[in-house]
Amino acid sequence: MRNREVAPMIFILLLTILCSWITFAPDDTWLGRDVSVRLGLDLQGGTQVLMKAEGTNDKELMRTAATVIERRVNGLGVSEAIVQLSGENRIIVELPGVKNPEQAIETLRGTGRLEFIDTKGAFVAEGTIVKTTGNPNPVMPEVDPNAPVDPANPAPNPDQTIYESITDGKDLDTKQVALRVATDAVNNKPAVTFAFLGESGTRLGAFSAANIQKPMCIALDNVIVSCPVIQSALVGGSGEITSATREEAEKILNQLKYGSLPVTLTIESSRTVSATLGANSVAASIVAGMVGLIVVGLFMMLYYRLPGVLATIALVIYTVIIFAVHKLVPITLTLSGIAGFILSVGLAVDANVLIFARLKEELRNKRSLARAVEAGFEEAWPAIRDSSASTLITSAILFVFGNSFGVSLIKGFALTLALGVLLNLFTAVVVTRTFLRLVVRAKAAQSLWFYEIDSETDLREQRTAS
């Protein structure tokens, strides 16, 4: 066994073991990371939110708002979410499998305007809606005067005082917004770091330097987040917002980092959506995939004999690797994504068929077994390359189309198919080739019968040649 077979074989074994570990992780965790299977809205249900823009019908503003919402959805870790415009001033958002729908809704609709305000040394209670010089007319919640008061969650009290804004939300540097997790030795609370640029940064630094040991309130979307006491000057306009929980810190992070909404959105309706396909469809898809894999494997072994056996082993390795990648990235599985996955299994065999057909031709031309294997791969490579490239181009077009028109189901299919094609190239060109190189050196595998070339065929070829 030469070095060109040893190194690839070791790599294939290590990769297969690693991917098997990820794929069959008993508690859906791998090295502390969640590698559970993510299902889309059609398979597990979720939340559907209808949001309405207040005071505008501008299509350009609505498209911008939809883009910001989609970024925030991605920041929440929700995959295969659907964000699309409805009519002139509404946005529909579908969130599959969210754990905290209420918090997700609040994160989506917040405009993300962060302001430091001068309260003249007074503390203002957290949750109070305030008017500022930056936004003197905030949207006030509708409160039913006859509704019972919940002491655990009282309605925010609108403060009629107009406070002077020290900073302007547009000067926030979103690149420097980050999450700092529980490193405060005193309070042990997570925080969101930030930095203001331009005049806002200068004003914030000067104000904090002149008001040490005095409170300075922080308002997010005109709602008081906290009123910390200034301990030192915020040089350069940078600082942090401490939160009671990590969930609250992540909410603030997403609202600030992924851009401010150009319009104010109100929730017109929100409802829980049940899975349209459910567990039965997932089970049926898995059965279909397993049946397809077995049938394809049997065909390859019966028709191509020994190379078919090696191709089937490579196909199993391919299935383990691609499923591990789906769990590790993670890629959310929808029914269309499962279809792309199953289709990629069929495409994985296509390359092997081209290689083995060429291998038979080389053997019929009286080449040695080792040379026929190398020639089979070299001659079949242009066809494999071109067919894979055309499929990747098609996948890219489908992905761009789905991204432009908000059709995330098409995006899922395109992404799954493209990933399958790329891994197909690896298994066909590297895995199967390495296996064949190793096998052809064994004496037991020298018989041409294993490669679908029997003695009668050899005699016919010799007579025709003479």
C-alpha positions in Angstrom: 0.0 0.0 0.0 1.6 3.2 -1.2 1.4 6.7 0.5 -1.2 7.9 -2.0 -3.6 5.3 -0.7 -2.6 5.4 3.0 -3.2 9.1 3.6 -6.6 9.3 1.9 -7.7 6.0 3.7 -6.8 7.3 7.1 -8.6 10.6 6.3 -11.7 8.8 5.2 -11.7 6.6 8.3 -11.3 9.5 10.7 -13.9 11.6 8.9 -16.4 8.7 8.9 -15.9 8.1 12.7 -16.3 11.8 13.4 -19.5 12.1 11.3 -20.9 8.9 12.8 -20.3 10.3 16.3 -22.2 13.5 15.3 -25.0 11.7 13.5 -25.7 9.1 16.2 -25.0 11.3 19.2 -27.3 9.8 21.9 -28.2 13.0 23.6 -28.1 15.2 20.5 -25.0 17.0 21.8 -21.5 16.9 20.4 -18.6 18.4 22.5 -21.2 20.5 24.3 -22.9 21.7 21.1 -26.5 21.1 20.2 -26.6 18.8 17.1 -30.3 17.9 17.2 -32.3 17.8 14.0 -33.9 21.1 13.2 -37.3 20.8 11.5 -39.1 23.5 9.5 -42.5 25.0 10.1 -44.2 22.4 7.8 -42.9 19.6 10.0 -43.0 20.9 13.5 -45.3 23.9 13.5 -44.4 27.3 15.0 -45.6 30.9 15.3 -47.1 33.1 12.6 -47.0 36.9 13.2 -48.8 39.6 11.1 -47.2 43.0 11.7 -48.6 46.4 10.4 -46.5 49.5 9.7 -47.9 52.7 11.3 -48.3 55.7 9.1 -46.6 54.6 5.9 -47.4 52.8 2.6 -43.9 53.3 1.1 -42.9 50.1 -0.6 -39.2 50.8 -0.3 -39.5 51.3 3.5 -41.5 48.1 3.8 -38.9 46.2 1.9 -36.1 47.6 4.1 -38.2 46.7 7.2 -38.7 43.1 5.9 -34.9 42.8 5.4 -34.2 44.0 9.0 -36.8 41.6 10.3 -35.2 38.7 8.4 -31.8 39.6 9.9 -33.2 39.6 13.4 -34.9 36.2 12.7 -31.5 34.8 11.8 -30.0 36.4 14.9 -32.6 34.5 16.9 -31.3 31.2 15.5 -34.5 30.5 13.7 -33.9 28.7 10.4 -36.2 28.4 7.4 -38.3 31.3 8.7 -40.6 33.0 6.2 -40.6 36.8 6.0 -42.7 38.3 3.3 -44.7 41.4 2.5 -48.5 41.4 2.5 -50.3 44.2 0.9 -48.9 47.7 1.2 -48.0 48.0 4.8 -48.0 44.5 6.4 -45.3 41.9 7.0 -46.0 38.2 7.6 -43.4 36.3 9.7 -43.5 32.5 10.2 -41.1 31.2 12.9 -40.7 27.4 13.1 -40.2 25.9 16.5 -39.5 29.0 18.5 -39.2 28.3 22.3 -40.3 31.7 23.5 -42.8 33.2 20.9 -43.6 36.3 23.0 -39.9 37.3 23.3 -39.3 36.6 19.6 -42.3 38.9 18.7 -40.9 41.7 20.9 -37.5 41.4 19.3 -38.9 41.5 15.8 -41.1 44.6 16.2 -38.7 46.8 18.3 -37.3 49.6 16.1 -33.8 49.2 17.8 -33.4 52.9 18.7 -30.9 53.2 21.5 -30.8 56.5 23.4 -29.1 57.8 26.5 -31.2 60.5 28.0 -30.6 63.2 30.6 -33.0 62.8 33.5 -31.4 65.6 35.5 -30.1 63.1 38.1 -33.5 61.3 38.6 -34.1 57.6 38.4 -36.8 56.4 36.1 -38.4 53.0 36.7 -37.5 50.2 34.2 -40.2 49.6 31.6 -41.5 53.2 31.7 -42.3 54.6 28.3 -40.6 58.0 28.0 -40.7 60.9 25.5 -37.4 62.1 24.2 -36.1 64.9 22.0 -35.1 62.1 19.5 -38.7 60.7 19.5 -41.2 62.8 21.3 -44.2 60.8 20.1 -43.6 57.1 20.9 -46.3 54.5 20.3 -48.3 54.1 23.5 -49.8 50.7 24.4 -53.5 50.4 24.4 -54.6 49.6 28.0 -58.0 48.3 28.9 -59.1 50.4 32.0 -61.4 47.6 33.0 -58.8 44.8 32.8 -57.4 43.5 36.1 -53.9 44.6 36.9 -51.3 41.9 37.0 -48.8 42.8 39.7 -46.2 40.5 38.2 -46.4 42.3 34.8 -47.8 45.8 35.2 -48.5 47.9 32.1 -45.7 50.4 31.4 -46.4 53.9 32.7 -46.0 56.6 29.9 -43.8 59.4 31.2 -45.1 62.7 29.8 -41.8 64.5 30.5 -39.7 65.1 27.3 -36.1 64.2 28.1 -33.1 65.4 26.2 -31.4 62.8 24.2 -27.6 62.6 24.7 -27.2 60.2 21.8 -28.8 59.6 18.4 -29.7 56.0 17.6 -28.4 56.3 14.0 -24.8 56.9 15.4 -24.7 53.4 17.0 -21.9 51.3 15.6 -23.6 48.0 15.1 -20.2 46.3 14.4 -19.2 46.9 18.0 -22.5 45.5 19.5 -21.7 42.2 21.1 -22.8 39.9 24.0 -20.6 39.7 27.1 -21.7 36.6 29.0 -21.7 36.6 32.9 -18.2 37.9 33.6 -19.3 40.5 36.2 -17.8 39.2 39.4 -20.3 41.1 41.5 -23.6 40.7 39.8 -22.7 37.9 37.5 -25.0 39.3 34.8 -24.7 39.2 31.0 -24.3 42.5 29.2 -24.4 43.9 25.7 -21.5 46.1 24.7 -21.9 49.1 22.4 -20.2 52.1 20.9 -21.5 55.4 19.5 -19.7 57.2 16.7 -19.5 60.9 15.7 -21.2 63.5 17.7 -23.2 61.0 19.8 -20.0 59.4 21.0 -18.5 62.8 21.8 -21.6 64.0 23.7 -21.8 60.7 25.6 -18.2 60.9 26.7 -18.5 64.5 27.8 -21.8 64.0 29.6 -20.6 60.9 31.5 -17.4 62.7 32.5 -19.4 65.6 34.0 -21.9 63.5 35.8 -19.9 60.8 37.6 -21.9 59.1 40.5 -25.1 60.3 39.0 -27.8 58.2 37.1 -28.0 58.2 33.3 -31.0 56.4 31.9 -30.9 54.2 28.9 -34.0 53.9 26.6 -34.5 51.3 23.9 -37.4 52.2 21.6 -38.5 54.8 24.2 -38.7 52.2 27.0 -36.3 52.6 29.9 -34.0 49.6 30.0 -32.0 50.7 33.0 -30.7 53.8 34.9 -27.2 52.9 35.9 -25.0 55.2 38.0 -22.1 56.5 36.0 -18.9 55.1 37.6 -16.4 56.5 35.0 -16.4 58.5 31.8 -17.5 56.5 28.7 -14.5 57.4 26.7 -15.1 57.3 23.0 -18.9 56.7 23.5 -18.5 53.0 24.4 -20.0 51.1 27.3 -22.4 48.2 28.0 -26.0 47.4 29.1 -26.3 44.9 31.9 -29.3 42.5 31.8 -30.9 40.3 34.4 -30.9 37.2 32.1 -29.1 36.1 29.0 -32.4 35.9 27.1 -33.0 39.6 27.7 -29.5 40.4 26.7 -29.8 38.5 23.5 -33.1 40.3 22.8 -31.3 43.7 23.1 -28.4 42.4 21.1 -30.6 41.4 18.1 -32.5 44.6 18.2 -29.3 46.7 18.1 -27.0 44.6 16.0 -29.2 43.8 13.1 -30.3 47.4 12.3 -33.0 49.8 13.2 -36.4 49.4 11.6 -37.3 52.4 9.4 -41.0 52.2 10.5 -42.9 51.4 13.7 -44.5 48.0 13.5 -47.5 46.9 15.6 -48.6 43.3 16.0 -52.0 42.8 14.3 -52.2 39.2 15.0 -50.1 36.2 16.2 -51.1 32.6 16.3 -49.6 29.2 16.8 -49.4 27.2 13.6 -49.6 23.4 13.8 -47.4 21.3 11.6 -48.9 20.9 8.1 -47.2 17.6 7.5 -46.0 16.5 10.9 -44.1 13.4 12.2 -45.9 11.0 9.8 -44.4 12.8 6.8 -40.9 12.8 8.3 -41.2 9.1 9.1 -42.5 8.4 5.5 -39.6 10.4 4.0 -37.0 8.6 6.1 -38.5 5.2 5.0 -38.5 6.4 1.4 -34.9 7.5 1.7 -33.8 4.2 3.2 -35.7 2.1 0.6 -34.2 4.2 -2.2 -30.7 3.8 -0.7 -31.2 0.0 -0.4 -32.6 -0.4 -4.0 -29.8 1.8 -5.4 -27.2 -0.3 -3.5 -28.6 -3.6 -4.7 -28.7 -2.3 -8.3 -25.0 -1.2 -8.1 -23.9 -4.5 -6.6 -25.8 -6.7 -9.0 -24.9 -4.8 -12.1 -21.3 -3.6 -11.4 -20.4 -6.4 -9.0 -17.2 -5.5 -6.9 -17.1 -1.8 -7.9 -20.8 -1.6 -7.1 -20.1 -3.0 -3.6 -17.4 -0.4 -3.1 -19.7 2.3 -4.4 -22.5 1.2 -2.0 -20.0 1.4 1.0 -19.0 4.9 -0.3 -22.7 5.8 -0.6 -23.3 4.8 3.1 -20.3 7.0 4.1 -21.8 9.8 2.0 -25.1 9.5 3.8 -23.5 9.6 7.2 -21.3 12.7 6.3 -24.1 14.7 4.7 -26.5 14.0 7.6 -23.8 15.0 10.1 -23.3 18.3 8.2 -27.0 19.0 8.3 -26.9 18.5 12.1 -23.7 20.5 12.7 -24.3 23.6 10.6 -27.3 23.3 11.3 -29.6 23.0 8.2 -33.3 23.0 9.0 -35.1 20.1 7.4 -38.3 20.9 5.6 -40.1 18.4 3.3 -38.5 20.1 0.3 -35.1 19.9 2.0 -35.7 16.2 2.5 -36.5 15.9 -1.2 -33.3 17.6 -2.1 -31.4 15.2 0.3 -33.0 12.1 -1.3 -32.3 13.5 -4.8 -28.7 14.0 -3.9 -28.3 10.4 -3.0 -29.4 9.5 -6.5 -26.9 12.0 -7.9 -24.2 10.4 -5.8 -24.6 7.2 -7.7 -24.6 8.9 -11.1 -20.9 9.8 -10.8 -20.0 6.2 -10.0 -22.0 4.9 -12.9 -19.9 7.1 -15.3 -16.7 5.9 -13.7 -17.5 2.2 -13.8 -18.8 2.3 -17.3 -15.5 3.9 -18.4 -13.6 1.3 -16.3 -15.3 -1.5 -18.2 -14.3 0.0 -21.5 -10.7 0.3 -20.5 -10.7 -3.4 -19.4 -12.2 -4.4 -22.7 -9.4 -2.5 -24.4 -6.9 -4.9 -22.7 -5.5 -2.4 -20.2 -4.2 -3.7 -16.9 -6.6 -3.5 -13.9 -4.6 -0.8 -12.1 -4.3 1.3 -15.3 -7.9 0.8 -16.1 -9.0 2.1 -12.7 -6.9 5.3 -13.1 -8.1 5.8 -16.7 -11.7 5.2 -15.7 -11.6 8.1 -13.2 -9.6 10.4 -15.5 -11.8 9.9 -18.5 -15.1 10.1 -16.6 -14.0 13.3 -14.6 -14.9 15.9 -17.3 -18.5 14.5 -17.5 -18.8 14.4 -13.7 -17.4 17.9 -13.4 -19.7 19.4 -16.0 -22.9 17.7 -14.8 -22.1 18.7 -11.2 -21.4 22.3 -12.3 -24.7 22.5 -14.1 -26.6 21.2 -11.0 -24.7 23.7 -8.8 -25.6 26.6 -11.2 -29.3 25.5 -11.1 -29.1 25.3 -7.3 -27.6 28.8 -7.1 -30.4 30.2 -9.3 -33.1 28.6 -7.2 -31.4 29.9 -4.0 -31.2 33.5 -5.4 -34.8 33.3 -6.6 -36.0 32.1 -3.2 -34.0 34.7 -1.4 -35.3 37.5 -3.6 -38.9 36.5 -3.4 -39.0 35.2 0.2 -39.7 31.6 -0.9 -37.5 30.0 1.8 -38.8 26.5 0.9 -37.0 26.8 -2.4 -33.9 28.0 -0.7 -33.9 24.9 1.6 -34.2 22.6 -1.4 -31.5 24.4 -3.3 -29.1 24.5 -0.4 -29.6 20.8 0.4 -29.1 19.8 -3.2 -26.0 21.9 -3.7 -24.4 20.5 -0.5 -25.2 17.0 -1.7 -23.5 17.6 -5.1 -20.4 18.8 -3.4 -20.2 15.9 -1.1 -21.0 13.6 -4.0 -17.8 14.8 -5.7 -15.8 13.9 -2.6 -17.2 10.4 -2.2 -17.0 9.5 -5.9 -13.6 10.9 -6.7 -11.9 10.4 -3.3 -13.6 7.6 -1.4 -14.5 5.2 -4.2 -11.2 5.8 -6.0 -9.2 5.1 -2.8 -11.2 1.9 -2.2 -10.6 0.7 -5.8 -6.9 1.4 -5.6 -6.6 -0.7 -2.5 -8.8 -3.6 -3.8 -7.1 -4.0 -7.2 -3.8 -4.8 -5.4 -5.4 -7.9 -3.8 -4.9 -11.2 -5.7 -8.5 -12.3 -4.9 -9.8 -9.2 -6.8 -7.8 -9.8 -10.0 -10.5 -11.7 -11.8 -12.2 -9.7 -14.4 -15.5 -11.3 -13.5 -15.6 -9.0 -10.5 -15.7 -6.1 -13.0 -18.4 -7.5 -15.2 -16.0 -8.8 -17.8 -16.4 -12.6 -18.2 -14.4 -15.1 -20.3 -16.9 -15.2 -23.2 -16.9 -11.5 -23.5 -13.1 -11.6 -23.7 -13.2 -14.2 -26.4 -15.7 -12.2 -28.5 -13.5 -9.1 -28.1 -10.4 -10.9 -29.2 -12.2 -12.4 -32.3 -13.6 -9.1 -33.3 -10.1 -7.5 -32.9 -8.6 -10.3 -35.1 
